[in-house]
Amino acid sequence: EVQLVESGGGLVQPGRSLRLSCAASGFTFDDYAMHWVRQAPGKGLEWVSGISWNSGSIGYADSVKGRFTISRDNAKNSLYLQMNSLRAEDTALYYCAKDKLELPTGAFDIWGQGTMVTVSS
Amino acid sequence: QSALTQPASVSGSPGQSITISCTGTSSDVGGYNYVSWYQQHPGKAPKLMIYDVSNRPSGVSNRFSGSKSGNTASLTISGLQAEDEADYYCSSYTSSSTAVVFGGGTKLTVL
């Protein structure tokens, strides 16, 4: 079964760090670009970051650039998001999503169920 | 503010057709054939309905179709059904420093 399972979310104070993980199974992980997409409570989808199959192409939303770092370990079929200097506005459900191609295109054909990040003192 | 512009809401009666628009610029929607559409029911993860402007993934009903003209993409749902009631989002590849942009989302109500 094709599956993405996120973990690492939780309650964190403003200014602190958190690392999200996404475990992939059921498909050849290193054939595809991967992404993080977030959704604040009651709000729309926001693309956060994406990484190509070989980590050669990486992009970030302006809202997280310089604070978040995306990475992947193809040997472990895993995607990561290191989030530093967290702000209240980063509070959201964070989804891991698989692209249809090896480079980021925005066609996310597989989604995880998400992991909730709450930034609050 | 979202990079792609969608109407906040649309509605239609069962059996009717509706169209949701998604307007961007020549740097995203107008410049590439990498427009996608997603359906999201409350409390669920989004589901890919259309990719590459007009392609349907396996398993998606042919009542869903996509198109593009200039900087505006459109999602058309024909033969509306109650289960189509959901939020719909468009996305596009962009040549800006970010790689992907979403629309603000459209709430579809089936009357």
gemmi code that builds the backbone of each chain (N, CA, C; Angstrom):
import gemmi

chains = {
    "A": [
        ("GLU", (0.843, -1.196, 0.000), (0.000, 0.000, 0.000), (0.881, 1.250, 0.000)),
        ("VAL", (0.559, 2.168, -0.891), (1.290, 3.433, -0.947), (0.895, 4.277, 0.253)),
        ("GLN", (1.888, 4.754, 1.003), (1.580, 5.434, 2.255), (2.646, 6.446, 2.629)),
        ("LEU", (2.196, 7.545, 3.206), (3.078, 8.539, 3.814), (2.606, 8.750, 5.246)),
        ("VAL", (3.542, 8.658, 6.192), (3.190, 8.810, 7.598), (4.088, 9.870, 8.223)),
        ("GLU", (3.456, 10.977, 8.636), (4.194, 12.068, 9.263), (4.297, 11.868, 10.772)),
        ("SER", (5.332, 12.447, 11.351), (5.508, 12.411, 12.807), (6.352, 13.604, 13.226)),
        ("GLY", (6.378, 13.874, 14.532), (7.231, 14.922, 15.054), (6.524, 16.197, 15.463)),
        ("GLY", (5.234, 16.284, 15.192), (4.504, 17.484, 15.569), (4.301, 17.570, 17.074)),
        ("GLY", (3.782, 18.704, 17.514), (3.517, 18.874, 18.929), (3.401, 20.340, 19.293)),
        ("LEU", (3.372, 20.596, 20.602), (3.294, 21.951, 21.128), (4.706, 22.457, 21.412)),
        ("VAL", (5.029, 23.630, 20.897), (6.370, 24.184, 21.071), (6.255, 25.681, 21.327)),
        ("GLN", (7.188, 26.215, 22.104), (7.173, 27.640, 22.406), (7.728, 28.460, 21.249)),
        ("PRO", (7.277, 29.684, 21.113), (7.823, 30.560, 20.065), (9.338, 30.677, 20.190)),
        ("GLY", (10.008, 30.645, 19.044), (11.455, 30.741, 19.007), (12.180, 29.408, 19.090)),
        ("ARG", (11.462, 28.350, 19.456), (12.084, 27.045, 19.575), (12.074, 26.296, 18.236)),
        ("SER", (12.612, 25.094, 18.246), (12.739, 24.294, 17.030), (11.946, 23.000, 17.120)),
        ("LEU", (11.676, 22.432, 15.940), (10.975, 21.157, 15.844), (11.405, 20.494, 14.538)),
        ("ARG", (11.495, 19.179, 14.535), (11.842, 18.456, 13.310), (10.731, 17.476, 12.968)),
        ("LEU", (10.170, 17.652, 11.784), (9.139, 16.739, 11.298), (9.770, 15.659, 10.433)),
        ("SER", (9.169, 14.473, 10.477), (9.610, 13.368, 9.638), (8.430, 12.817, 8.858)),
        ("CYS", (8.728, 12.221, 7.728), (7.706, 11.587, 6.895), (8.274, 10.270, 6.382)),
        ("ALA", (7.650, 9.163, 6.754), (8.091, 7.835, 6.321), (7.250, 7.396, 5.133)),
        ("ALA", (7.918, 7.044, 4.042), (7.235, 6.636, 2.818), (7.323, 5.125, 2.627)),
        ("SER", (6.276, 4.558, 2.059), (6.281, 3.132, 1.752), (5.362, 2.850, 0.579)),
        ("GLY", (5.610, 1.747, -0.109), (4.737, 1.334, -1.199), (5.077, 1.893, -2.557)),
        ("PHE", (6.126, 2.697, -2.655), (6.560, 3.222, -3.955), (8.071, 3.471, -3.894)),
        ("THR", (8.674, 3.683, -5.058), (10.118, 3.912, -5.136), (10.397, 5.363, -4.772)),
        ("PHE", (10.729, 5.568, -3.503), (10.833, 6.920, -2.933), (11.779, 7.815, -3.729)),
        ("ASP", (12.929, 7.282, -4.128), (13.935, 8.152, -4.755), (13.651, 8.438, -6.228)),
        ("ASP", (12.464, 8.080, -6.719), (12.065, 8.428, -8.077), (11.277, 9.734, -8.138)),
        ("TYR", (10.928, 10.291, -6.977), (9.977, 11.393, -6.961), (10.412, 12.559, -6.083)),
        ("ALA", (9.975, 13.761, -6.509), (10.105, 14.921, -5.633), (9.122, 14.787, -4.484)),
        ("MET", (9.437, 15.443, -3.373), (8.583, 15.405, -2.193), (8.390, 16.818, -1.663)),
        ("HIS", (7.306, 17.003, -0.920), (6.950, 18.344, -0.460), (6.371, 18.325, 0.946)),
        ("TRP", (6.375, 19.504, 1.561), (5.621, 19.770, 2.781), (4.592, 20.852, 2.457)),
        ("VAL", (3.360, 20.603, 2.839), (2.252, 21.541, 2.656), (1.581, 21.698, 4.009)),
        ("ARG", (1.211, 22.913, 4.382), (0.579, 23.106, 5.677), (-0.791, 23.760, 5.543)),
        ("GLN", (-1.576, 23.588, 6.595), (-2.927, 24.155, 6.615), (-3.222, 24.632, 8.029)),
        ("ALA", (-3.267, 25.937, 8.199), (-3.617, 26.508, 9.498), (-5.083, 26.203, 9.801)),
        ("PRO", (-5.448, 26.130, 11.054), (-6.839, 25.803, 11.416), (-7.847, 26.713, 10.718)),
        ("GLY", (-8.754, 26.110, 9.974), (-9.796, 26.853, 9.285), (-9.344, 27.624, 8.053)),
        ("LYS", (-8.107, 27.415, 7.647), (-7.550, 28.156, 6.511), (-7.264, 27.232, 5.328)),
        ("GLY", (-6.714, 27.824, 4.248), (-6.423, 27.062, 3.052), (-5.058, 26.389, 3.081)),
        ("LEU", (-4.753, 25.726, 1.977), (-3.470, 25.038, 1.844), (-2.365, 26.030, 1.528)),
        ("GLU", (-1.198, 25.810, 2.109), (-0.021, 26.628, 1.825), (1.162, 25.708, 1.571)),
        ("TRP", (1.741, 25.799, 0.383), (2.960, 25.048, 0.089), (4.087, 25.614, 0.940)),
        ("VAL", (4.852, 24.737, 1.577), (5.922, 25.153, 2.481), (7.295, 24.965, 1.834)),
        ("SER", (7.518, 23.762, 1.296), (8.850, 23.469, 0.751), (8.782, 22.215, -0.108)),
        ("GLY", (9.692, 22.122, -1.065), (9.770, 20.949, -1.914), (11.216, 20.604, -2.231)),
        ("ILE", (11.456, 19.333, -2.529), (12.808, 18.852, -2.803), (12.752, 17.824, -3.925)),
        ("SER", (13.670, 17.939, -4.866), (13.696, 17.006, -5.990), (14.185, 15.635, -5.545)),
        ("TRP", (14.142, 14.682, -6.449), (14.467, 13.296, -6.123), (15.871, 13.127, -5.553)),
        ("ASN", (16.807, 13.942, -6.056), (18.210, 13.790, -5.637), (18.683, 14.946, -4.767)),
        ("SER", (17.740, 15.739, -4.240), (18.042, 16.899, -3.384), (18.748, 18.015, -4.145)),
        ("GLY", (18.804, 17.920, -5.467), (19.493, 18.933, -6.246), (18.702, 20.210, -6.451)),
        ("SER", (17.398, 20.146, -6.285), (16.525, 21.301, -6.441), (15.639, 21.410, -5.199)),
        ("ILE", (15.754, 22.534, -4.520), (15.010, 22.769, -3.274), (14.380, 24.151, -3.332)),
        ("GLY", (13.143, 24.242, -2.863), (12.455, 25.518, -2.827), (11.708, 25.707, -1.515)),
        ("TYR", (11.511, 26.976, -1.150), (10.812, 27.319, 0.086), (9.820, 28.447, -0.165)),
        ("ALA", (8.731, 28.442, 0.575), (7.830, 29.577, 0.590), (8.551, 30.744, 1.255)),
        ("ASP", (8.226, 31.954, 0.833), (8.867, 33.136, 1.431), (8.641, 33.191, 2.936)),
        ("SER", (7.498, 32.690, 3.383), (7.141, 32.771, 4.799), (8.037, 31.913, 5.695)),
        ("VAL", (8.766, 30.958, 5.124), (9.606, 30.082, 5.950), (11.076, 30.115, 5.544)),
        ("LYS", (11.372, 30.820, 4.468), (12.750, 30.851, 3.967), (13.696, 31.383, 5.037)),
        ("GLY", (14.806, 30.683, 5.221), (15.785, 31.075, 6.224), (15.523, 30.488, 7.600)),
        ("ARG", (14.337, 29.917, 7.801), (14.005, 29.327, 9.117), (13.808, 27.811, 9.015)),
        ("PHE", (13.273, 27.347, 7.889), (12.985, 25.924, 7.699), (13.989, 25.330, 6.718)),
        ("THR", (14.305, 24.048, 6.932), (15.196, 23.321, 6.025), (14.592, 21.966, 5.705)),
        ("ILE", (14.424, 21.698, 4.423), (13.910, 20.411, 3.977), (15.087, 19.507, 3.613)),
        ("SER", (14.928, 18.222, 3.867), (15.958, 17.254, 3.476), (15.305, 15.893, 3.284)),
        ("ARG", (16.027, 14.993, 2.669), (15.522, 13.642, 2.475), (16.656, 12.644, 2.588)),
        ("ASP", (16.318, 11.429, 2.995), (17.272, 10.328, 3.060), (16.673, 9.195, 2.243)),
        ("ASN", (17.124, 9.060, 1.011), (16.536, 8.061, 0.117), (16.805, 6.630, 0.601)),
        ("ALA", (17.893, 6.437, 1.333), (18.189, 5.100, 1.861), (17.185, 4.687, 2.928)),
        ("LYS", (16.620, 5.685, 3.595), (15.638, 5.418, 4.657), (14.202, 5.715, 4.223)),
        ("ASN", (14.008, 6.064, 2.940), (12.666, 6.400, 2.433), (11.990, 7.450, 3.303)),
        ("SER", (12.748, 8.480, 3.659), (12.241, 9.462, 4.601), (12.482, 10.891, 4.141)),
        ("LEU", (11.526, 11.744, 4.496), (11.568, 13.179, 4.234), (11.547, 13.891, 5.577)),
        ("TYR", (12.248, 15.025, 5.649), (12.326, 15.757, 6.904), (12.062, 17.245, 6.699)),
        ("LEU", (11.654, 17.904, 7.788), (11.531, 19.358, 7.784), (12.036, 19.867, 9.130)),
        ("GLN", (13.191, 20.529, 9.105), (13.728, 21.140, 10.305), (13.166, 22.550, 10.399)),
        ("MET", (12.461, 22.820, 11.485), (11.802, 24.114, 11.654), (12.432, 24.849, 12.833)),
        ("ASN", (13.082, 25.959, 12.541), (13.720, 26.770, 13.588), (12.990, 28.103, 13.739)),
        ("SER", (13.261, 28.781, 14.847), (12.681, 30.109, 15.106), (11.179, 30.110, 14.847)),
        ("LEU", (10.494, 29.151, 15.426), (9.064, 28.999, 15.165), (8.261, 30.178, 15.686)),
        ("ARG", (7.209, 30.505, 14.943), (6.330, 31.628, 15.263), (4.905, 31.117, 15.420)),
        ("ALA", (4.071, 31.922, 16.051), (2.668, 31.539, 16.236), (2.003, 31.257, 14.883)),
        ("GLU", (2.388, 32.010, 13.875), (1.761, 31.835, 12.544), (2.201, 30.557, 11.829)),
        ("ASP", (3.131, 29.818, 12.421), (3.509, 28.525, 11.860), (2.586, 27.411, 12.360)),
        ("THR", (1.681, 27.743, 13.264), (0.726, 26.762, 13.777), (-0.147, 26.239, 12.639)),
        ("ALA", (-0.097, 24.942, 12.418), (-0.816, 24.347, 11.291), (-0.694, 22.833, 11.321)),
        ("LEU", (-1.509, 22.199, 10.504), (-1.364, 20.772, 10.214), (-0.396, 20.665, 9.050)),
        ("TYR", (0.682, 19.931, 9.242), (1.715, 19.805, 8.218), (1.571, 18.470, 7.507)),
        ("TYR", (1.354, 18.562, 6.182), (1.229, 17.374, 5.352), (2.526, 17.105, 4.581)),
        ("CYS", (2.850, 15.845, 4.465), (3.893, 15.379, 3.557), (3.185, 14.945, 2.277)),
        ("ALA", (3.738, 15.306, 1.113), (3.072, 14.976, -0.139), (4.076, 14.551, -1.198)),
        ("LYS", (3.692, 13.572, -1.993), (4.547, 13.054, -3.062), (4.186, 13.739, -4.378)),
        ("ASP", (5.192, 14.163, -5.118), (4.976, 14.728, -6.452), (4.842, 13.604, -7.470)),
        ("LYS", (4.225, 13.924, -8.621), (4.102, 12.908, -9.666), (5.392, 12.723, -10.458)),
        ("LEU", (6.280, 13.717, -10.370), (7.529, 13.655, -11.118), (8.740, 13.747, -10.194)),
        ("GLU", (9.916, 13.603, -10.781), (11.149, 13.652, -9.992), (11.528, 15.077, -9.619)),
        ("LEU", (10.999, 16.060, -10.350), (11.221, 17.468, -10.035), (9.912, 18.079, -9.555)),
        ("PRO", (9.965, 19.104, -8.725), (8.724, 19.707, -8.213), (7.857, 20.278, -9.326)),
        ("THR", (6.586, 19.846, -9.372), (5.645, 20.374, -10.348), (4.378, 20.887, -9.684)),
        ("GLY", (4.119, 20.460, -8.450), (2.889, 20.839, -7.780), (1.774, 19.834, -7.941)),
        ("ALA", (2.025, 18.718, -8.581), (1.024, 17.652, -8.707), (1.271, 16.627, -7.613)),
        ("PHE", (0.549, 16.774, -6.517), (0.765, 15.924, -5.341), (-0.240, 14.787, -5.358)),
        ("ASP", (0.201, 13.592, -5.729), (-0.750, 12.506, -5.908), (-0.926, 11.627, -4.667)),
        ("ILE", (-0.029, 11.729, -3.722), (-0.148, 10.997, -2.465), (0.088, 11.964, -1.316)),
        ("TRP", (-0.805, 11.913, -0.319), (-0.703, 12.776, 0.858), (-0.716, 11.924, 2.122)),
        ("GLY", (0.001, 12.394, 3.146), (-0.129, 11.773, 4.445), (-1.358, 12.336, 5.155)),
        ("GLN", (-1.545, 11.924, 6.388), (-2.674, 12.419, 7.177), (-2.315, 13.670, 7.958)),
        ("GLY", (-1.056, 14.033, 7.973), (-0.647, 15.269, 8.606), (-0.205, 15.111, 10.050)),
        ("THR", (0.639, 16.050, 10.494), (1.051, 16.120, 11.883), (0.878, 17.562, 12.347)),
        ("MET", (0.250, 17.749, 13.495), (-0.117, 19.086, 13.965), (1.037, 19.737, 14.705)),
        ("VAL", (1.315, 20.966, 14.331), (2.321, 21.778, 15.022), (1.615, 22.985, 15.628)),
        ("THR", (1.765, 23.152, 16.925), (1.170, 24.288, 17.619), (2.281, 25.092, 18.282)),
        ("VAL", (2.374, 26.354, 17.904), (3.401, 27.234, 18.463), (2.717, 28.207, 19.415)),
        ("SER", (3.005, 28.030, 20.703), (2.344, 28.851, 21.715), (3.133, 28.816, 23.009)),
        ("SER", (3.084, 29.907, 23.730), (3.762, 29.965, 25.027), (2.820, 29.496, 26.138)),
    ],
    "B": [
        ("GLN", (-1.890, 36.722, 1.642), (-2.644, 36.678, 0.398), (-2.124, 35.575, -0.508)),
        ("SER", (-3.061, 34.746, -1.070), (-2.670, 33.618, -1.906), (-2.158, 34.112, -3.246)),
        ("ALA", (-1.249, 33.347, -3.854), (-0.674, 33.752, -5.118), (-1.643, 33.556, -6.275)),
        ("LEU", (-2.502, 32.528, -6.193), (-3.492, 32.260, -7.230), (-4.861, 32.658, -6.692)),
        ("THR", (-5.690, 33.248, -7.568), (-6.981, 33.769, -7.140), (-8.123, 32.842, -7.539)),
        ("GLN", (-8.876, 32.400, -6.532), (-10.071, 31.578, -6.754), (-11.269, 32.276, -6.124)),
        ("PRO", (-12.474, 32.012, -6.654), (-13.664, 32.533, -5.961), (-13.804, 31.838, -4.616)),
        ("ALA", (-14.309, 32.562, -3.620), (-14.428, 31.984, -2.281), (-15.453, 30.866, -2.229)),
        ("SER", (-16.495, 30.998, -3.039), (-17.552, 29.991, -2.999), (-18.266, 29.905, -4.333)),
        ("VAL", (-18.763, 28.719, -4.622), (-19.647, 28.484, -5.763), (-20.706, 27.493, -5.299)),
        ("SER", (-21.809, 27.467, -6.004), (-22.865, 26.519, -5.647), (-23.601, 26.060, -6.890)),
        ("GLY", (-24.252, 24.919, -6.771), (-25.032, 24.386, -7.873), (-25.954, 23.305, -7.375)),
        ("SER", (-26.937, 22.991, -8.170), (-27.898, 21.953, -7.813), (-27.462, 20.615, -8.364)),
        ("PRO", (-27.913, 19.527, -7.767), (-27.557, 18.199, -8.294), (-27.878, 18.078, -9.773)),
        ("GLY", (-26.921, 17.524, -10.517), (-27.107, 17.342, -11.944), (-26.581, 18.494, -12.785)),
        ("GLN", (-26.423, 19.660, -12.176), (-25.913, 20.811, -12.910), (-24.393, 20.734, -13.059)),
        ("SER", (-23.842, 21.681, -13.826), (-22.400, 21.821, -13.974), (-21.947, 23.130, -13.352)),
        ("ILE", (-20.768, 23.115, -12.766), (-20.187, 24.347, -12.227), (-18.738, 24.442, -12.695)),
        ("THR", (-18.220, 25.662, -12.698), (-16.826, 25.899, -13.067), (-16.175, 26.774, -12.013)),
        ("ILE", (-14.989, 26.372, -11.591), (-14.192, 27.140, -10.635), (-12.964, 27.681, -11.366)),
        ("SER", (-12.727, 28.963, -11.251), (-11.591, 29.573, -11.934), (-10.402, 29.722, -10.991)),
        ("CYS", (-9.233, 29.839, -11.589), (-7.973, 29.963, -10.847), (-7.075, 30.880, -11.675)),
        ("THR", (-6.900, 32.109, -11.210), (-6.172, 33.097, -11.999), (-4.794, 33.375, -11.404)),
        ("GLY", (-3.795, 33.293, -12.256), (-2.430, 33.569, -11.835), (-1.777, 34.572, -12.753)),
        ("THR", (-0.523, 34.315, -13.079), (0.242, 35.203, -13.950), (0.995, 34.375, -14.982)),
        ("SER", (1.759, 35.065, -15.812), (2.558, 34.373, -16.817), (3.740, 33.633, -16.184)),
        ("SER", (4.009, 33.904, -14.897), (5.090, 33.219, -14.190), (4.639, 31.889, -13.589)),
        ("ASP", (3.344, 31.657, -13.582), (2.855, 30.390, -13.028), (1.825, 29.756, -13.966)),
        ("VAL", (0.556, 30.022, -13.751), (-0.494, 29.361, -14.544), (-0.274, 29.549, -16.045)),
        ("GLY", (-0.010, 30.771, -16.468), (0.106, 31.060, -17.889), (1.384, 30.569, -18.537)),
        ("GLY", (2.392, 30.280, -17.728), (3.684, 29.936, -18.283), (4.002, 28.458, -18.337)),
        ("TYR", (3.229, 27.666, -17.654), (3.508, 26.232, -17.551), (2.215, 25.420, -17.567)),
        ("ASN", (2.323, 24.208, -18.042), (1.170, 23.297, -18.009), (1.223, 22.403, -16.773)),
        ("TYR", (1.557, 23.020, -15.648), (1.636, 22.293, -14.377), (0.603, 22.839, -13.397)),
        ("VAL", (-0.652, 22.862, -13.838), (-1.752, 23.267, -12.971), (-2.446, 22.012, -12.457)),
        ("SER", (-2.692, 21.986, -11.156), (-3.375, 20.858, -10.522), (-4.570, 21.357, -9.734)),
        ("TRP", (-5.520, 20.434, -9.504), (-6.707, 20.734, -8.700), (-6.864, 19.660, -7.635)),
        ("TYR", (-7.271, 20.116, -6.426), (-7.435, 19.210, -5.293), (-8.821, 19.381, -4.694)),
        ("GLN", (-9.361, 18.266, -4.220), (-10.628, 18.246, -3.496), (-10.313, 17.922, -2.038)),
        ("GLN", (-10.897, 18.655, -1.112), (-10.688, 18.371, 0.300), (-12.010, 18.387, 1.053)),
        ("HIS", (-12.360, 17.236, 1.607), (-13.516, 17.152, 2.477), (-13.091, 17.483, 3.907)),
        ("PRO", (-14.012, 17.958, 4.744), (-13.668, 18.357, 6.113), (-12.962, 17.250, 6.884)),
        ("GLY", (-11.848, 17.603, 7.490), (-11.096, 16.657, 8.302), (-10.295, 15.634, 7.532)),
        ("LYS", (-10.255, 15.762, 6.207), (-9.533, 14.811, 5.372), (-8.365, 15.471, 4.666)),
        ("ALA", (-7.414, 14.643, 4.237), (-6.314, 15.152, 3.435), (-6.821, 15.494, 2.031)),
        ("PRO", (-6.177, 16.426, 1.363), (-6.565, 16.757, -0.017), (-6.390, 15.555, -0.940)),
        ("LYS", (-7.162, 15.561, -2.027), (-7.090, 14.501, -3.044), (-6.856, 15.144, -4.395)),
        ("LEU", (-5.891, 14.622, -5.133), (-5.589, 15.137, -6.466), (-6.709, 14.750, -7.425)),
        ("MET", (-7.292, 15.744, -8.099), (-8.391, 15.506, -9.032), (-7.965, 15.732, -10.484)),
        ("ILE", (-7.092, 16.711, -10.714), (-6.615, 17.054, -12.058), (-5.137, 17.436, -11.944)),
        ("TYR", (-4.314, 16.995, -12.884), (-2.925, 17.435, -12.929), (-2.552, 17.784, -14.360)),
        ("ASP", (-1.496, 18.532, -14.501), (-1.037, 18.974, -15.830), (-2.185, 19.581, -16.627)),
        ("VAL", (-2.929, 20.461, -15.977), (-4.052, 21.239, -16.542), (-5.322, 20.414, -16.746)),
        ("SER", (-5.186, 19.249, -17.381), (-6.414, 18.559, -17.804), (-6.392, 17.047, -17.657)),
        ("ASN", (-5.376, 16.513, -17.017), (-5.277, 15.058, -16.861), (-5.913, 14.593, -15.553)),
        ("ARG", (-6.650, 13.488, -15.635), (-7.278, 12.911, -14.444), (-6.496, 11.714, -13.966)),
        ("PRO", (-6.182, 11.672, -12.666), (-5.550, 10.448, -12.128), (-6.513, 9.274, -12.229)),
        ("SER", (-5.963, 8.088, -12.232), (-6.776, 6.890, -12.249), (-7.739, 6.891, -11.054)),
        ("GLY", (-9.004, 6.594, -11.334), (-9.987, 6.512, -10.270), (-10.817, 7.763, -10.070)),
        ("VAL", (-10.405, 8.870, -10.678), (-11.176, 10.108, -10.568), (-12.258, 10.121, -11.648)),
        ("SER", (-13.452, 10.476, -11.249), (-14.596, 10.470, -12.161), (-14.365, 11.391, -13.354)),
        ("ASN", (-14.858, 10.978, -14.516), (-14.743, 11.816, -15.708), (-15.721, 12.981, -15.681)),
        ("ARG", (-16.453, 13.131, -14.590), (-17.274, 14.329, -14.415), (-16.390, 15.551, -14.091)),
        ("PHE", (-15.152, 15.285, -13.724), (-14.205, 16.351, -13.407), (-13.298, 16.595, -14.618)),
        ("SER", (-13.199, 17.862, -15.026), (-12.336, 18.187, -16.158), (-11.644, 19.524, -15.909)),
        ("GLY", (-10.475, 19.675, -16.527), (-9.709, 20.897, -16.350), (-9.316, 21.503, -17.688)),
        ("SER", (-9.100, 22.822, -17.671), (-8.673, 23.531, -18.870), (-7.907, 24.778, -18.470)),
        ("LYS", (-7.331, 25.423, -19.486), (-6.579, 26.650, -19.220), (-6.662, 27.568, -20.416)),
        ("SER", (-6.766, 28.873, -20.136), (-6.719, 29.882, -21.186), (-5.937, 31.063, -20.636)),
        ("GLY", (-4.792, 31.321, -21.243), (-3.947, 32.395, -20.752), (-3.506, 32.154, -19.326)),
        ("ASN", (-3.732, 33.120, -18.467), (-3.314, 33.004, -17.073), (-4.392, 32.438, -16.156)),
        ("THR", (-5.486, 31.931, -16.728), (-6.585, 31.405, -15.921), (-6.857, 29.943, -16.244)),
        ("ALA", (-6.837, 29.130, -15.189), (-7.201, 27.724, -15.305), (-8.601, 27.539, -14.740)),
        ("SER", (-9.254, 26.465, -15.170), (-10.619, 26.214, -14.721), (-10.838, 24.739, -14.427)),
        ("LEU", (-11.638, 24.491, -13.413), (-12.089, 23.141, -13.074), (-13.592, 23.114, -13.294)),
        ("THR", (-14.055, 22.161, -14.096), (-15.482, 22.002, -14.336), (-15.933, 20.667, -13.763)),
        ("ILE", (-17.010, 20.717, -13.016), (-17.628, 19.495, -12.489), (-19.015, 19.405, -13.099)),
        ("SER", (-19.241, 18.347, -13.838), (-20.546, 18.162, -14.478), (-21.352, 17.132, -13.691)),
        ("GLY", (-22.676, 17.163, -13.870), (-23.542, 16.210, -13.181), (-23.311, 16.233, -11.675)),
        ("LEU", (-23.388, 17.426, -11.080), (-23.086, 17.591, -9.663), (-23.779, 16.544, -8.797)),
        ("GLN", (-23.008, 16.050, -7.820), (-23.550, 15.102, -6.865), (-23.302, 15.626, -5.453)),
        ("ALA", (-24.079, 15.142, -4.518), (-23.960, 15.617, -3.137), (-22.538, 15.440, -2.597)),
        ("GLU", (-21.897, 14.342, -2.989), (-20.550, 14.063, -2.461), (-19.466, 14.978, -3.054)),
        ("ASP", (-19.840, 15.791, -4.036), (-18.883, 16.746, -4.592), (-18.725, 17.964, -3.687)),
        ("GLU", (-19.628, 18.122, -2.726), (-19.544, 19.260, -1.816), (-18.260, 19.153, -1.003)),
        ("ALA", (-17.382, 20.135, -1.175), (-16.046, 20.103, -0.580), (-15.351, 21.425, -0.886)),
        ("ASP", (-14.127, 21.555, -0.380), (-13.273, 22.679, -0.751), (-12.379, 22.236, -1.916)),
        ("TYR", (-12.162, 23.139, -2.852), (-11.332, 22.851, -4.013), (-10.194, 23.873, -4.108)),
        ("TYR", (-8.993, 23.363, -4.333), (-7.805, 24.207, -4.429), (-7.101, 23.967, -5.757)),
        ("CYS", (-6.621, 25.040, -6.358), (-5.739, 24.897, -7.515), (-4.301, 25.122, -7.054)),
        ("SER", (-3.369, 24.581, -7.815), (-1.954, 24.845, -7.575), (-1.249, 24.938, -8.920)),
        ("SER", (-0.105, 25.574, -8.912), (0.677, 25.701, -10.134), (2.159, 25.751, -9.813)),
        ("TYR", (2.951, 25.212, -10.715), (4.385, 25.437, -10.636), (4.618, 26.916, -10.934)),
        ("THR", (5.644, 27.493, -10.304), (5.959, 28.888, -10.546), (7.454, 29.070, -10.746)),
        ("SER", (7.813, 30.024, -11.585), (9.223, 30.271, -11.850), (9.855, 31.203, -10.822)),
        ("SER", (9.076, 31.668, -9.869), (9.640, 32.499, -8.808), (10.493, 31.622, -7.891)),
        ("SER", (11.080, 32.217, -6.876), (11.984, 31.464, -6.003), (11.274, 30.334, -5.271)),
        ("THR", (9.959, 30.491, -5.102), (9.185, 29.366, -4.592), (8.881, 28.464, -5.782)),
        ("ALA", (8.600, 27.212, -5.555), (8.387, 26.295, -6.671), (6.924, 26.058, -6.957)),
        ("VAL", (6.076, 26.179, -5.924), (4.668, 25.848, -6.078), (3.834, 26.902, -5.356)),
        ("VAL", (2.704, 27.256, -5.944), (1.780, 28.169, -5.300), (0.382, 27.565, -5.324)),
        ("PHE", (-0.406, 27.833, -4.288), (-1.789, 27.394, -4.209), (-2.724, 28.586, -4.373)),
        ("GLY", (-3.944, 28.272, -4.759), (-5.016, 29.237, -4.691), (-5.589, 29.261, -3.287)),
        ("GLY", (-6.439, 30.245, -3.014), (-6.998, 30.389, -1.683), (-8.086, 29.379, -1.344)),
        ("GLY", (-8.562, 28.662, -2.347), (-9.590, 27.652, -2.112), (-10.992, 28.151, -2.421)),
        ("THR", (-11.838, 27.237, -2.886), (-13.232, 27.536, -3.208), (-14.131, 26.512, -2.532)),
        ("LYS", (-15.107, 26.999, -1.783), (-16.052, 26.092, -1.140), (-17.217, 25.841, -2.089)),
        ("LEU", (-17.385, 24.576, -2.466), (-18.483, 24.189, -3.336), (-19.644, 23.679, -2.493)),
        ("THR", (-20.791, 24.300, -2.670), (-22.010, 23.862, -1.999), (-22.959, 23.267, -3.021)),
        ("VAL", (-23.415, 22.054, -2.754), (-24.417, 21.412, -3.613), (-25.777, 21.622, -2.962)),
        ("LEU", (-26.605, 22.401, -3.625), (-27.874, 22.847, -3.030), (-28.883, 21.715, -2.900)),
    ],
}
model = gemmi.Model(1)
for chain_id, residues in chains.items():
    chain = gemmi.Chain(chain_id)
    for i, (resn, *xyz) in enumerate(residues, 1):
        res = gemmi.Residue()
        res.name, res.seqid = resn, gemmi.SeqId(i, " ")
        for name, pos in zip(("N", "CA", "C"), xyz):
            atom = gemmi.Atom()
            atom.name, atom.element = name, gemmi.Element(name[0])
            atom.pos, atom.b_iso = gemmi.Position(*pos), 0.0
            res.add_atom(atom)
        chain.add_residue(res)
    model.add_chain(chain)
structure = gemmi.Structure()
structure.add_model(model)
structure.setup_entities()
